[in-house]
Amino acid sequence: MFYLFVLFFISILYFLLIISLIYGFNRIPFFKIKKNRAIYFFTIIVPFRNEAENIPLLAKSLLKMAYPKTYFEVLWVNDSSTDNSIPLLTEFIVKNANWKLIDNQRKSNSPKKDAIQTAIEQSNYDYILTTDADCKVPSKWLQSFSNFMEVNKEVKMIAAPVSYAINNNFLHQFQLLDFLSLIGTTIGSFGINKPFMCNGANLCYSKQAFYKVNGFEGNNNIASGDDVFLLEKFKKHFPKQVGYLKSIDSLVVTKPENTLKNLINQRIRWASKTSSTKSVFGKFIGIVVFLQNFISLWSLIYGLWVAKYTFLAVLILLSKLCVDYILLKKMYQFTHQKLGLAYYILGGFLYPFFVVFVVVKSVFTKVTWKGRTFYK
């Protein structure tokens, strides 16, 4: 009886959480560009390490932006690349006076935070916009931020959406499901005034405000988290001045991992930040999501051994699939992508195995990233 009580309690908690995030998602209005003019100046920061394969795509998308070149600069921060990244990037930089290549100044256990800090110290403009070298930005990227800031004049930090450009295979489709659930959760949390997560591949903030919150100081020992921990600081110091730009014109697209091993390593790196976050709501969501996936997995396995619990196991999993589908459907529509039902059902059944494995492994293993190993 206690077993059933625990199952239903966690399930109800999870359903209420997802419903609140759906409500929050709906509360954030879709933002449309209304004025085709440039007002704000931006410094775009791109940290990179061995990204020769990806640099041309990002560089070409930056060149196609519909924003005056005199209103922004691009700072490429080299983090000890050993491939052809530098010669390749140099070809672009010599043709663009507002682009600059600088070397990362390592000071901590977090190369990416160091890279961003290095670039900020050399930046000319107050508004910092970060992205990753394996991304592609939309043509109206800067225009969407400028318009949003014109409407929300007091905003100090702006989070914006990221999605995957995928091939039609299960591994990519599975990652898209997982990733869009994270972005949907992010938007939903902003909508209920409890933001706890954002993505550094599409994040804008005031340089003055960055210095006021002492930048990355206090979490430099953690390899990742250049976005999440900074959001926590901005939320603490400027609780009413953190916003979300829910616009297709601001949507940055990145690449999924091409192997299961790389996917697991990436998610372990992401999960390793959870224990260090100061957000009570963020930890609450992490615990509830893990427990829901754990009981889904446990019920499924237990139901195979004890026939009378088989129906209950299927019911719990199907209920989870139904409530998750509502939020995911909204994200797929927002990002103009198609949610394949077959992929969703198969991915939904496998997802509890994936989540439990990644969370458990993140507790007992070291973090690997860009050919480096980081100890927690």
C-alpha positions in Angstrom: 0.0 0.0 0.0 2.9 2.4 0.8 4.4 1.5 -2.5 1.2 2.7 -4.3 1.0 5.8 -2.2 4.6 6.8 -3.2 3.9 6.1 -6.9 0.7 8.3 -6.9 2.2 11.1 -4.8 5.2 11.5 -7.1 3.1 11.2 -10.2 0.6 13.9 -9.0 3.5 16.1 -8.0 5.1 15.7 -11.5 1.8 16.4 -13.3 1.2 19.5 -11.3 4.7 20.7 -12.0 4.4 20.2 -15.8 1.0 21.9 -15.8 2.5 24.9 -14.1 5.2 25.0 -16.7 2.7 24.8 -19.5 0.8 27.7 -17.8 4.1 29.6 -17.6 4.9 28.9 -21.2 1.6 30.4 -22.3 2.2 33.5 -20.1 5.3 34.4 -22.0 4.1 36.3 -25.1 5.5 35.6 -28.6 7.6 38.6 -29.4 7.6 40.0 -32.9 9.9 42.6 -34.4 8.0 45.8 -35.0 10.8 48.3 -35.8 13.5 47.7 -38.4 16.2 49.9 -36.8 19.3 49.5 -34.8 19.6 51.2 -31.4 21.8 49.1 -29.2 25.4 48.1 -29.6 26.4 44.5 -29.0 29.6 42.5 -28.4 29.1 38.9 -29.6 31.4 36.4 -27.8 32.2 33.0 -29.3 34.5 30.8 -27.2 35.9 27.9 -29.3 38.3 25.0 -29.1 38.9 22.8 -32.1 35.8 23.9 -34.0 37.2 23.9 -37.6 34.3 21.8 -38.7 31.7 24.3 -37.4 33.2 27.7 -37.6 32.3 28.3 -41.3 28.6 27.8 -40.7 28.5 30.2 -37.7 30.7 32.7 -39.5 28.5 32.8 -42.6 25.3 33.2 -40.5 26.9 36.1 -38.6 27.8 37.7 -42.0 24.1 37.5 -43.1 22.7 39.3 -40.0 20.4 42.2 -40.9 22.1 44.6 -38.5 24.6 47.4 -39.2 28.2 46.2 -38.8 29.0 49.4 -37.0 26.6 48.4 -34.2 28.3 45.2 -33.2 31.6 43.4 -32.9 32.4 39.7 -32.8 35.1 38.4 -30.4 36.3 34.9 -31.1 38.1 33.5 -28.1 40.6 30.7 -28.9 40.9 28.1 -26.1 44.1 26.3 -27.1 42.8 24.9 -30.4 45.1 22.4 -32.1 43.2 21.9 -35.3 42.7 24.2 -38.3 40.4 26.6 -36.5 42.8 29.6 -36.4 43.8 29.7 -40.1 40.2 29.1 -41.1 38.9 31.8 -38.9 41.7 34.2 -39.9 40.3 34.2 -43.5 37.0 35.6 -42.2 38.6 38.1 -39.8 40.8 39.8 -42.3 37.7 40.7 -44.3 35.7 42.0 -41.3 37.0 44.9 -39.3 34.5 44.3 -36.5 35.7 40.8 -35.9 38.6 40.0 -33.6 40.5 36.9 -32.6 41.8 36.7 -29.0 43.4 34.0 -26.8 41.8 32.7 -23.7 43.4 33.7 -20.4 43.0 30.7 -18.2 42.5 31.6 -14.5 40.1 28.9 -13.2 38.8 25.3 -13.6 36.3 26.6 -16.2 37.8 27.3 -19.6 34.6 28.7 -21.0 33.9 31.1 -18.2 37.6 32.2 -18.5 37.0 32.7 -22.3 33.9 34.9 -21.8 35.6 36.9 -19.0 38.6 37.5 -21.2 36.4 38.7 -24.0 34.3 40.9 -21.8 37.4 42.7 -20.5 38.3 43.5 -24.1 34.8 44.3 -25.3 33.8 47.8 -26.6 30.1 47.6 -26.0 27.9 47.2 -22.9 25.6 44.5 -24.2 27.2 41.1 -24.3 25.7 38.3 -26.4 27.2 34.8 -26.2 26.8 31.9 -28.5 28.7 28.7 -29.3 30.9 27.9 -32.3 28.7 25.0 -33.3 25.7 27.2 -33.7 23.9 29.1 -36.5 22.2 32.4 -35.8 19.2 33.8 -37.6 19.4 36.9 -39.8 17.3 39.0 -37.4 19.1 37.8 -34.3 20.5 41.2 -33.1 17.4 43.0 -34.4 15.1 40.9 -32.2 17.2 41.6 -29.1 17.4 45.3 -29.9 13.6 45.5 -30.3 13.0 43.6 -27.1 15.4 45.9 -25.2 13.7 48.9 -26.6 10.3 47.6 -25.3 11.8 46.4 -21.9 14.2 49.2 -21.2 15.2 48.1 -17.7 16.1 44.5 -18.6 19.6 43.4 -17.6 19.6 39.8 -18.9 17.7 38.2 -21.7 17.5 34.5 -22.3 16.5 33.2 -25.7 15.7 29.9 -27.3 18.0 27.2 -28.8 17.1 24.2 -30.9 18.7 21.4 -32.8 19.2 21.0 -36.6 18.7 17.2 -36.9 18.8 14.4 -39.3 15.9 12.0 -39.5 17.4 9.2 -37.3 16.3 8.1 -33.9 19.4 9.4 -31.9 18.9 12.9 -33.3 15.1 12.8 -32.8 15.6 11.5 -29.2 18.0 14.4 -28.5 15.5 16.9 -29.9 12.8 15.6 -27.6 15.0 15.9 -24.6 16.4 19.3 -25.6 13.1 20.9 -26.4 11.7 19.6 -23.1 14.5 21.6 -21.4 13.9 24.7 -23.4 10.1 24.4 -22.7 10.9 24.0 -19.0 13.1 27.1 -19.2 10.4 29.2 -20.9 7.8 27.9 -18.5 9.9 28.8 -15.4 10.3 32.3 -16.7 6.5 32.5 -17.1 5.9 31.7 -13.5 8.6 34.0 -12.3 10.9 31.2 -11.2 13.7 31.2 -13.8 16.4 28.7 -13.0 17.9 27.7 -16.3 19.0 29.3 -19.6 21.4 28.5 -22.4 24.7 30.2 -23.0 24.4 29.6 -26.7 21.8 32.4 -26.8 22.2 34.7 -23.8 22.4 38.5 -23.6 23.3 40.7 -20.6 24.6 44.1 -19.6 28.4 44.3 -19.1 27.9 46.8 -16.3 25.4 44.4 -14.6 27.9 41.5 -15.1 30.5 43.4 -13.2 28.0 44.4 -10.5 27.2 40.8 -9.7 31.0 40.0 -9.8 30.7 37.9 -12.9 31.5 34.2 -12.5 33.2 34.7 -9.1 32.1 32.0 -6.7 31.5 29.2 -9.3 34.8 29.2 -11.3 35.6 25.8 -9.8 32.7 24.2 -11.8 33.7 23.5 -15.4 30.3 24.4 -16.9 27.5 26.7 -15.8 28.5 29.9 -17.5 24.8 30.5 -18.1 22.9 29.0 -15.1 25.0 30.3 -12.3 25.1 33.8 -13.9 21.3 33.7 -14.2 21.1 33.0 -10.5 23.2 36.1 -9.7 21.2 38.3 -12.0 17.9 37.0 -10.6 19.2 37.8 -7.1 20.4 41.3 -7.8 17.9 42.3 -10.5 14.8 40.2 -9.8 12.5 42.2 -12.0 15.0 42.8 -14.8 15.5 39.3 -16.2 13.5 38.4 -19.3 12.9 35.8 -21.9 12.8 36.6 -25.6 10.3 34.1 -27.0 10.7 34.8 -30.7 11.4 32.7 -33.7 13.6 35.5 -35.0 16.0 35.0 -32.0 16.1 31.2 -32.3 19.7 29.9 -32.5 20.2 26.4 -34.0 23.0 24.0 -32.9 24.1 20.5 -33.6 23.1 17.3 -31.7 25.7 14.7 -30.8 26.3 12.0 -33.4 27.1 9.1 -31.0 25.4 7.8 -27.9 28.7 8.0 -26.0 29.1 11.8 -26.7 25.4 12.4 -25.8 25.8 10.7 -22.4 29.0 12.7 -21.7 27.3 15.9 -22.6 24.3 15.2 -20.4 26.6 14.2 -17.5 28.3 17.5 -17.9 24.9 19.3 -17.7 23.7 17.2 -14.8 26.9 17.8 -12.8 25.8 21.5 -12.3 22.6 20.6 -10.5 24.2 19.9 -7.1 25.9 23.3 -7.2 22.9 25.4 -8.1 21.4 27.7 -5.4 18.0 27.7 -7.0 15.5 25.8 -4.7 13.0 25.6 -7.5 15.6 24.3 -9.9 16.6 21.5 -7.4 13.0 20.8 -6.8 12.3 20.3 -10.5 15.4 18.2 -10.8 14.4 15.9 -8.0 10.8 15.6 -9.1 11.7 14.8 -12.7 14.3 12.2 -11.6 11.9 10.6 -9.2 9.1 10.4 -11.8 11.4 8.8 -14.3 12.8 6.5 -11.7 9.3 5.3 -10.6 8.4 4.9 -14.3 11.4 2.7 -14.8 11.0 0.8 -11.6 7.3 0.2 -12.3 8.0 -1.0 -15.8 10.6 -3.5 -14.6 8.5 -4.6 -11.6 5.5 -5.0 -13.8 7.3 -7.5 -15.9 7.9 -9.7 -12.9 4.6 -9.2 -11.1 1.7 -9.4 -13.5 -0.8 -7.5 -11.3 1.3 -4.4 -11.5 1.8 -4.5 -15.2 -1.3 -2.3 -15.9 -0.2 0.2 -13.3 3.2 0.5 -14.8 1.8 1.1 -18.3 -0.7 3.6 -16.8 2.0 5.6 -15.1 4.2 5.8 -18.2 1.3 6.6 -20.5 0.1 9.4 -18.2 3.6 10.9 -18.2 3.7 10.7 -22.0 0.4 12.5 -22.2 1.2 15.4 -20.0 4.7 15.8 -21.5 3.3 15.8 -25.0 1.3 19.0 -24.3 4.5 21.0 -23.4 6.5 19.4 -26.1 3.9 20.0 -28.8 4.0 23.7 -27.9 7.8 23.7 -28.3 7.7 21.9 -31.6 5.2 24.4 -32.9 7.2 27.3 -31.7 10.4 26.1 -33.3 8.5 25.1 -36.5 9.4 21.5 -36.3 7.3 18.3 -36.6 6.8 16.0 -33.6 6.7 12.5 -35.0 4.3 10.3 -32.9 6.3 7.1 -33.4 9.5 8.8 -32.3 7.8 10.3 -29.4 6.3 7.1 -28.1 9.5 5.1 -28.5 11.6 7.9 -27.0 9.2 8.3 -24.2 9.5 4.6 -23.2 13.3 4.8 -23.3 13.6 8.2 -21.7 13.3 6.9 -18.0 16.3 4.5 -18.7 18.3 7.4 -20.1 17.6 9.9 -17.3 18.2 7.5 -14.4 21.5 6.3 -16.0 22.8 9.8 -16.7 21.9 11.1 -13.2 23.5 8.1 -11.4 26.6 8.2 -13.6 27.0 11.9 -13.1 27.3 11.3 -9.3 30.1 8.8 -9.6 32.1 9.9 -12.7 34.3 12.8 -13.7 33.3 15.3 -16.3 34.9 15.2 -19.8 34.6 18.1 -22.2 36.6 19.2 -25.3 39.3 16.5 -24.7 39.7 17.6 -21.1 38.8 16.0 -17.8 37.3 17.9 -14.9 37.0 16.6 -11.3 34.0 17.7 -9.2 
